[in-house]
Amino acid sequence: MNDLRKRMEGRRIGFLGGGSMASALIRGLLHSATVTPDQIRASDLKEQRLAELRQTYGIETTDDNEGLVRWADVVVIAVKPQIVDRILGAIAAGLNEGDVVISVAAGVPIEAIEARLPDRARVIRSMPNTAAIALAGATAIAPGSHATKDDLEVARALFEAVGRCVVLDESLIDAVTGLSGSGPAYVMLMIEALADGGVKVGLGRDTALLLAAQTVYGAAKLQLETGEHPGRLKDMVTSPGGTAIAGLHTLEAGGLRRTLIDAVEAATNRAGELGEQMAKKLRR
């Protein structure tokens, strides 16, 4: 936590948009003591949302996007992709040299963002996931053509306050979208199915759901903390002629492994299609 705090020392972070992802990031930054409330401001069109942010986090809010950008030196674009073009046009004049612009808008390429901002704007694109709301997110960030090493450290500090963060080339962002961006939906389906199985063999619904969710959480935590290959950890549970191997045989027969691989691939391809559509729209 001290390292995160050092990377964000003296920074002024402005969130354009006060939705769930912005709220998660603000919560993480404050919960981890990475920054103090006076280092954060947020803007939104909805006064009710701004009031919630003020009351919950004690930060200053505004409906003046350009004023927010003039104040901030780290600008987080946390609006829906459909309005990014309009937002960038409104804030471009307020950006100062050296400001870092971090986009969480899905499907909006760095090139399109840079084209609407002043020359040499320092842009970083990110792909977080919804688990950031629980401070357990998985995020990938990609630097723009003028982003510096220090800019990447600032972005990493922002997203490490709500989970894990990796730095990748932008060409891999669609793959991240297919895996960790869409992945919570796959895992929720698995949790629901495991709970259904528990109900089928006699457990109460609430008990089955609790055990299923905690099992998935515990297994993921075990892998992250040990760094062991999942296959090795699987073998630790699988005794000869036991229950786990019987269940694993059923999963393999049902094609679970192949189905999950295909799901990541399908979501990656769809992310590429949507990104190209967004890029064409922003080139007009």
C-alpha positions as CSV (number, residue, x, y, z in Angstrom):
1,M,0.0,0.0,0.0
2,N,2.9,2.4,0.7
3,D,4.1,1.8,-2.9
4,L,0.7,2.7,-4.3
5,R,0.5,5.8,-2.1
6,K,4.0,6.9,-3.2
7,R,3.1,6.6,-6.9
8,M,0.0,8.7,-6.4
9,E,1.5,11.3,-4.1
10,G,0.4,14.8,-5.0
11,R,-1.8,13.6,-7.9
12,R,-5.2,15.2,-8.6
13,I,-7.5,12.6,-10.1
14,G,-10.6,13.7,-12.0
15,F,-13.3,11.1,-13.0
16,L,-15.4,12.0,-16.0
17,G,-18.5,10.0,-15.2
18,G,-19.6,8.7,-11.8
19,G,-21.0,5.3,-12.6
20,S,-20.2,1.9,-11.1
21,M,-16.6,1.6,-12.4
22,A,-15.7,5.2,-11.3
23,S,-17.3,4.5,-7.9
24,A,-15.3,1.2,-7.6
25,L,-12.0,3.0,-8.4
26,I,-12.7,5.8,-6.0
27,R,-13.6,3.3,-3.2
28,G,-10.5,1.3,-3.9
29,L,-8.2,4.4,-3.8
30,L,-9.6,5.6,-0.6
31,H,-10.0,2.1,1.1
32,S,-6.3,1.4,0.4
33,A,-5.3,5.0,1.5
34,T,-3.6,5.4,-1.8
35,V,-5.0,9.0,-1.9
36,T,-7.0,11.3,0.2
37,P,-10.5,12.5,-0.6
38,D,-9.2,16.0,-1.5
39,Q,-7.2,14.4,-4.3
40,I,-10.3,13.2,-6.1
41,R,-13.1,15.0,-8.0
42,A,-15.8,13.5,-10.1
43,S,-18.3,14.8,-12.7
44,D,-21.6,13.5,-13.9
45,L,-24.8,14.7,-15.5
46,K,-27.0,13.3,-12.7
47,E,-27.1,15.4,-9.6
48,Q,-28.4,12.4,-7.6
49,R,-25.3,10.4,-8.5
50,L,-23.0,13.3,-7.6
51,A,-24.8,13.6,-4.2
52,E,-24.2,9.9,-3.6
53,L,-20.5,10.2,-4.3
54,R,-20.1,13.2,-2.0
55,Q,-22.0,11.5,0.8
56,T,-20.3,8.1,0.4
57,Y,-16.7,9.2,-0.2
58,G,-16.4,12.8,0.9
59,I,-15.1,14.0,-2.4
60,E,-15.8,17.1,-4.4
61,T,-18.1,16.8,-7.4
62,T,-19.2,19.0,-10.3
63,D,-21.1,19.0,-13.5
64,D,-18.4,21.1,-15.2
65,N,-16.3,18.6,-17.2
66,E,-13.9,21.2,-18.6
67,G,-13.3,22.7,-15.1
68,L,-12.6,19.3,-13.7
69,V,-10.1,18.6,-16.4
70,R,-8.3,21.9,-15.8
71,W,-8.0,20.9,-12.1
72,A,-6.9,17.4,-12.6
73,D,-3.5,16.0,-13.8
74,V,-4.9,12.4,-14.1
75,V,-8.1,12.3,-16.1
76,V,-10.1,9.1,-16.0
77,I,-12.7,8.8,-18.8
78,A,-15.4,6.6,-17.2
79,V,-18.3,7.3,-19.5
80,K,-20.2,5.0,-21.9
81,P,-18.3,4.4,-25.2
82,Q,-21.2,6.0,-27.2
83,I,-20.5,9.5,-25.7
84,V,-16.7,9.4,-25.6
85,D,-16.4,11.4,-28.8
86,R,-18.5,14.2,-27.4
87,I,-16.7,14.2,-24.0
88,L,-13.3,14.4,-25.6
89,G,-14.3,17.3,-27.8
90,A,-15.6,19.2,-24.7
91,I,-12.5,18.6,-22.6
92,A,-9.6,18.9,-25.1
93,A,-9.1,22.6,-24.5
94,G,-8.8,22.1,-20.7
95,L,-6.0,19.5,-20.8
96,N,-2.6,20.7,-19.6
97,E,0.7,19.5,-20.9
98,G,1.8,16.4,-19.0
99,D,-1.8,15.3,-18.0
100,V,-2.4,11.6,-18.1
101,V,-5.7,10.5,-19.7
102,I,-6.8,7.0,-18.7
103,S,-9.8,5.5,-20.6
104,V,-12.0,2.8,-19.2
105,A,-14.4,3.1,-22.2
106,A,-14.7,-0.4,-23.7
107,G,-13.9,-0.7,-27.4
108,V,-12.5,2.8,-27.9
109,P,-9.0,2.5,-29.5
110,I,-6.1,4.7,-28.3
111,E,-5.7,6.2,-31.8
112,A,-9.3,7.6,-31.8
113,I,-8.7,9.1,-28.3
114,E,-5.4,10.7,-29.3
115,A,-6.9,12.1,-32.5
116,R,-9.3,14.2,-30.5
117,L,-6.9,15.5,-27.9
118,P,-3.9,17.9,-28.1
119,D,-0.7,16.8,-29.8
120,R,1.4,14.4,-27.6
121,A,-1.5,13.7,-25.2
122,R,-0.5,11.0,-22.8
123,V,-3.2,8.3,-23.2
124,I,-3.6,4.9,-21.5
125,R,-6.3,2.5,-22.4
126,S,-7.6,0.1,-19.8
127,M,-9.8,-3.0,-19.7
128,P,-11.0,-3.6,-16.1
129,N,-13.8,-6.0,-15.0
130,T,-16.8,-5.8,-12.8
131,A,-15.0,-7.5,-9.9
132,A,-13.3,-4.2,-9.3
133,I,-16.5,-3.3,-7.4
134,A,-15.5,-5.9,-4.8
135,L,-11.9,-4.7,-4.9
136,A,-10.9,-7.9,-6.7
137,G,-10.7,-6.7,-10.2
138,A,-8.5,-7.9,-13.1
139,T,-7.3,-5.1,-15.3
140,A,-5.0,-4.7,-18.4
141,I,-3.6,-1.4,-19.4
142,A,-2.0,-0.4,-22.7
143,P,0.1,2.8,-23.3
144,G,-0.5,5.2,-26.0
145,S,2.2,6.6,-28.3
146,H,3.2,9.3,-25.9
147,A,2.6,7.7,-22.5
148,T,5.7,7.5,-20.3
149,K,6.8,4.9,-17.8
150,D,5.7,7.1,-15.0
151,D,2.3,7.4,-16.6
152,L,2.0,3.6,-16.6
153,E,2.9,3.5,-12.9
154,V,0.2,6.0,-12.1
155,A,-2.4,3.9,-14.1
156,R,-1.1,0.7,-12.4
157,A,-1.5,2.3,-8.9
158,L,-5.1,3.3,-9.9
159,F,-6.1,-0.2,-10.8
160,E,-4.0,-2.1,-8.3
161,A,-6.1,-0.3,-5.7
162,V,-9.0,-2.5,-6.8
163,G,-7.2,-5.7,-7.7
164,R,-4.5,-7.0,-10.0
165,C,-3.2,-5.1,-13.1
166,V,-1.0,-6.1,-16.1
167,V,0.6,-4.0,-18.8
168,L,0.1,-5.2,-22.4
169,D,0.2,-4.0,-25.9
170,E,-3.1,-2.6,-27.2
171,S,-3.3,-5.4,-29.8
172,L,-4.1,-7.8,-26.9
173,I,-6.9,-5.8,-25.3
174,D,-9.6,-7.8,-27.2
175,A,-8.1,-11.0,-25.8
176,V,-8.3,-9.5,-22.3
177,T,-11.9,-8.5,-22.9
178,G,-12.7,-12.1,-23.9
179,L,-11.0,-13.6,-20.8
180,S,-11.1,-11.3,-17.8
181,G,-13.5,-8.7,-19.1
182,S,-16.2,-11.2,-19.9
183,G,-14.9,-13.8,-17.5
184,P,-17.1,-12.9,-14.4
185,A,-20.1,-13.8,-16.4
186,Y,-18.7,-17.3,-17.1
187,V,-17.8,-17.8,-13.5
188,M,-21.2,-16.6,-12.3
189,L,-22.8,-19.3,-14.6
190,M,-20.4,-21.9,-13.1
191,I,-21.4,-20.8,-9.5
192,E,-25.1,-21.0,-10.4
193,A,-24.6,-24.4,-11.9
194,L,-22.6,-25.7,-8.9
195,A,-25.3,-24.5,-6.6
196,D,-28.0,-26.1,-8.7
197,G,-26.1,-29.4,-8.4
198,G,-26.0,-29.0,-4.7
199,V,-29.8,-28.4,-4.6
200,K,-30.2,-31.5,-6.8
201,V,-28.4,-33.7,-4.2
202,G,-30.3,-32.3,-1.2
203,L,-28.8,-29.0,-0.1
204,G,-30.9,-25.9,0.6
205,R,-30.6,-23.2,-2.1
206,D,-28.9,-20.6,0.2
207,T,-26.4,-23.1,1.6
208,A,-25.6,-24.5,-1.9
209,L,-25.0,-21.0,-3.3
210,L,-22.8,-20.0,-0.3
211,L,-20.7,-23.2,-0.6
212,A,-20.4,-22.8,-4.4
213,A,-19.3,-19.2,-4.3
214,Q,-16.9,-19.7,-1.4
215,T,-15.4,-22.7,-3.2
216,V,-14.7,-20.7,-6.4
217,Y,-13.3,-17.8,-4.3
218,G,-11.1,-20.2,-2.3
219,A,-9.8,-22.1,-5.3
220,A,-8.9,-18.8,-7.1
221,K,-7.2,-17.4,-3.9
222,L,-5.2,-20.6,-3.5
223,Q,-3.9,-20.4,-7.0
224,L,-3.0,-16.8,-6.8
225,E,-1.3,-17.1,-3.4
226,T,0.7,-20.3,-4.2
227,G,1.5,-19.6,-7.8
228,E,1.1,-23.3,-8.5
229,H,-0.1,-24.6,-11.8
230,P,-3.9,-25.3,-11.6
231,G,-3.3,-28.9,-12.7
232,R,-1.1,-29.5,-9.7
233,L,-3.6,-28.0,-7.4
234,K,-6.3,-30.1,-9.0
235,D,-4.2,-33.2,-8.4
236,M,-4.0,-32.3,-4.7
237,V,-7.8,-32.8,-4.4
238,T,-7.9,-35.9,-6.7
239,S,-7.3,-39.1,-4.9
240,P,-7.3,-42.5,-6.7
241,G,-10.9,-43.8,-7.1
242,G,-12.3,-40.9,-5.2
243,T,-15.1,-38.4,-5.6
244,A,-13.1,-35.6,-7.3
245,I,-11.9,-37.8,-10.1
246,A,-15.5,-39.1,-10.7
247,G,-16.7,-35.5,-11.0
248,L,-13.7,-34.5,-13.2
249,H,-14.5,-37.4,-15.6
250,T,-18.0,-36.0,-16.0
251,L,-16.8,-32.5,-16.6
252,E,-14.3,-33.7,-19.3
253,A,-17.0,-35.9,-20.9
254,G,-19.3,-32.8,-21.1
255,G,-16.6,-30.7,-22.8
256,L,-16.2,-28.1,-20.0
257,R,-12.6,-27.3,-20.9
258,R,-13.3,-26.9,-24.6
259,T,-16.4,-24.9,-24.0
260,L,-14.6,-22.4,-21.8
261,I,-11.8,-22.1,-24.4
262,D,-14.4,-21.5,-27.1
263,A,-16.2,-18.9,-24.9
264,V,-13.0,-16.9,-24.5
265,E,-12.3,-17.1,-28.2
266,A,-15.9,-16.1,-29.2
267,A,-15.9,-13.1,-26.8
268,T,-12.5,-12.0,-28.1
269,N,-13.7,-12.1,-31.7
270,R,-16.8,-10.2,-30.8
271,A,-14.8,-7.6,-28.9
272,G,-12.7,-7.1,-32.1
273,E,-15.9,-6.6,-34.1
274,L,-17.3,-4.1,-31.7
275,G,-14.0,-2.2,-31.5
276,E,-13.8,-1.9,-35.2
277,Q,-17.4,-0.6,-35.4
278,M,-16.5,2.0,-32.7
279,A,-13.3,3.0,-34.5
280,K,-15.2,3.6,-37.8
281,K,-17.7,5.7,-36.0
282,L,-15.0,7.9,-34.4
283,R,-13.1,8.3,-37.7
284,R,-16.0,10.1,-39.2
